[in-house]
Amino acid sequence: MSERPVSLAGEPKADVEQARAFGLTPDEYRKIEQIIGRTPTYTELGVFSVMWSEHCSYKSSRIHLRKLPSKSELVVQGPGENAGAIDVGDGWAAVFKIESHNHPSFVEPYQGAATGVGGILRDIFTMGARPVASMNSLKFGSFDHPRTRYLLGGVVGGIGGYGNCVGVPTVAGEVMFDAAYDANILVNAFCLGLVRKGEMMSAKARGVGNPVLYVGSATGRDGIHGASMASAEFDKESEAKRPAVQVGDPFTEKLLIEACLEAGKTGAIVAIQDMGAAGLTSSSSEMPSHGGLGIELDLDKVPLREANLTPYEILLSESQERMLIVAERGRESELQSVFEKWDLHAVVIGRITDDRRWRARWHGQVVADIPIGALANDAPLYDRPAAAHKTQPSVNTSIAKHPELSKALRALLDSPNIASKKWVYRQYDSLVLSNTVLGPGSDAAVLRIKNSKRAMALKVDSNPRACALDPYIGAVGVVCEAARNVACAGARPVGITNCLNYGNPERPEVMWQFVRGVEGLRDASLAFGAPVVSGNVSFYNETEGHAIPPTPTIAVLGVMSDVAKHVTQFFKNPGDAIAIVRTGKPSLAASEYSALFQIDGGSLNPIELAREAALIDGLVEGCEQGLIRSAHDIAEGGLAVALAEACFNPRAILGAEVELGRAGNADAVDFFGEGASTVILSISPGDVARVEKLFAGRGLEFAVVGKVIADPRLKIGSLDEDVSELQRIYEDAIPRRLRGGD
Amino acid sequence: MKWGVVRFPGSLDDGDALHALADVMGQDARILWHKDESLGGVECILLPGGFSYGDYLRTGAIARFSPIMKSVAKFAGDGGLVIGTCNGFQILCEAHLLPGALTRNRSLSFICQRVFLRVENASTPFTRATKQGDLLQLPIKHGEGLYVAPEDELRQMEERGQVILRYVDADGRESDHANPNGSMRAIAGVANERFNVFGLMPHPEHAVESMLGGTDGLKIFQSIAGSAR
């Protein structure tokens, strides 16, 4: 009964050379021949090459990702579906994930970033969840690099252009500029949705004979081999890869969100998956494979943008805003009428079979017939060699002289890494859906849950400079920082998603960075009891042999039981005590200060995770009891910058008067040191004793160091600065550079 | 009062408007589908923000041809109250239910921020719960909110009191800096000659709960609710 699949007239020969051109190794090609027992057709070879690409198969990372903790009593869905889900209370589950779109964004920043947003949104609403918040983490090259302004404008424009048009608020993010990203920018997009527990949808097909529906936009030639592009380094020809970047249509995405959520309510959907990387191929092979079934596709039924697409192109296209649905047999028309209401295609293009084959027909012939497991679960798996750097990266020690404190503070506030990112987030709709209690520009975003007292806090973080010094401690530190930021808003961290951005995994030192990063993530996740429920790995972030620094990007979801108890980073009342609570001593290692002034910051201090967890406990409890008026995490720029930021209250700026113990003897480490988990609190004078008990009782260092003052001056020991002038520097740093005034 | 919030494909703040009217204010509010012509007996129609039909051609240019817009035009012609916020304002201008047009922001980029507005005419159905010169703080979020109209028309509109809201600073003064999108005469909201159709770029529906940053938007909706016939 089985027909032998055929290559089409004019198609190149599907041999080991063609395999290499598609990014497969000769060994992988031989494995394909073994699996199917013959020479593959050109279409089959293309299909294997995208499904076995690093981007789709996680072939270098899977064995390590298994180490990550993914269970807790709040986990509703761990890894294995389109996104993970955590119980946030009152019957709601939060579905969330972060994903990279680095390679396309470097080649074509606007569409690359826009489709990154679109892709992560689809991962959320395929789960049946309404997307309610987006965040992003962006890494650009040095501001002085000739391409940076173009890339910054394009990426921010693309995120806004897409996100604003689909009606999902962009509530938080981070932006960093460093020469290490001159030739490989990072665009990591996060989305979170809400769904009633028990109403989640799945990507696991069941039911032999069930129809397979194609919904959304028609298929064009865009994005063919996008997944392969994301699985290779860049070289001089990368610019020519622009056609591999997809083009986004946020309007159709908005219709797709509404139509899919409405269709989900009919109960006629068995399984649903986004046609993301590797398009129709990945969705049509993964859903049946997860259910232990097969599929037969009729490619002649696929809606096309132009008439003469080949089966190879139809299967590999990464045209956006498309989904594949497995429906209950006999209920196709119910679903079709919902999509028709929203003016979207919904066409039956195949059916589920029981033979565990992935078969595609076109113009009356079989063009691909592959054991389905070979495309999904049984793709190659590599335990690549990992070895530490032989020599630690050298640190520039050319200038050992520290600048004067006032100059240093001003220079730090003027650094694009520290300065206000308002130029960026002002271009994003952060308000739509009416849930944003605290939007961009604060430690963490806070979102209320309607008809509930509960709220969620969200934060995305990374620290590539620390990860470059020590990929393990760096990764631990990133999780601590994101969790601490969420706790500073008053929320308990309950779940993590990660986007692991690294260089070429075929190089042992990169693999070592990756393995150490995963171990750091694992240990920190365990310490906070916040499991890793979803994630994404992006390898091959390198150009001509130069890799990016290891950049695990971590997003943390926190939950608070009473939204009215949320806390912001800004000082509130003159006379309030300013206190510092911390887990260790600060250092200049991996600090913005040492980067800016080219000073050897030394090596990272170890992190004691038990103390980090104690700090988070204390913060959450202090906020819940209403004892903390403001809480601000010390990050880039250290204590002095954090104090200044806490004074920049948008309602009315305030001042601060602080003594650093060793009066007159404080140095650059006290002022600008980073690394130690340190939080600046402001507390009503009458509550200081209770707050001290909260933290000192947990073995943490707690000290009242000063007070909030009405006079807008920042006084730290001998330093005495006008806060409004500092704010002007902080606000204007990025706009000034973009005006070309630098 | 019975309200209808029109849902076009690509409407985004429709749910927020419904939430503000029904959940926060306890009004009788419902969604009106763009493919329907029936208005269901509502007393005020709200055209919400968003990117109707993607706004790929020109903001509001396609929505004005929606089946429901025929009914909205007739409703307005009969003196019914119509308010358009953001994309709704753009649609009302495209449909010639309001004078002028909205073009690309001066900065050429999308802007999301809170702004101050001065009430220029408090004797309209949309502002009667305010006083002339009152300051309202409302958010804007748009890429095309630069209001333009021919000088002659602007002069006549000012004389008739059709300029309802103007962008100002926190002290109520007009300035170039306080005009976020470069609108002519810092115009943020206008009414038609009969004062039954009102369009504004700011979003009153996003300023109805203090937890989310302010309640000045309620003054607009309360004015309208108090104007029920």
Boltz contact constraints between the chains, C-beta under 6 A:
constraints:
  - contact:
      token1: [A, 160]
      token2: [B, 110]
      max_distance: 6.0
  - contact:
      token1: [A, 164]
      token2: [B, 110]
      max_distance: 6.0
  - contact:
      token1: [A, 165]
      token2: [B, 51]
      max_distance: 6.0
  - contact:
      token1: [A, 167]
      token2: [B, 12]
      max_distance: 6.0
  - contact:
      token1: [A, 251]
      token2: [B, 10]
      max_distance: 6.0
  - contact:
      token1: [A, 251]
      token2: [B, 54]
      max_distance: 6.0
  - contact:
      token1: [A, 254]
      token2: [B, 10]
      max_distance: 6.0
  - contact:
      token1: [A, 255]
      token2: [B, 9]
      max_distance: 6.0
  - contact:
      token1: [A, 426]
      token2: [B, 111]
      max_distance: 6.0
  - contact:
      token1: [A, 426]
      token2: [B, 112]
      max_distance: 6.0
  - contact:
      token1: [A, 426]
      token2: [B, 113]
      max_distance: 6.0
  - contact:
      token1: [A, 427]
      token2: [B, 109]
      max_distance: 6.0
  - contact:
      token1: [A, 427]
      token2: [B, 110]
      max_distance: 6.0
  - contact:
      token1: [A, 429]
      token2: [B, 112]
      max_distance: 6.0
  - contact:
      token1: [A, 429]
      token2: [B, 141]
      max_distance: 6.0
  - contact:
      token1: [A, 430]
      token2: [B, 112]
      max_distance: 6.0
  - contact:
      token1: [A, 431]
      token2: [B, 139]
      max_distance: 6.0
  - contact:
      token1: [A, 431]
      token2: [B, 206]
      max_distance: 6.0
  - contact:
      token1: [A, 432]
      token2: [B, 12]
      max_distance: 6.0
  - contact:
      token1: [A, 434]
      token2: [B, 16]
      max_distance: 6.0
  - contact:
      token1: [A, 434]
      token2: [B, 19]
      max_distance: 6.0
  - contact:
      token1: [A, 437]
      token2: [B, 211]
      max_distance: 6.0
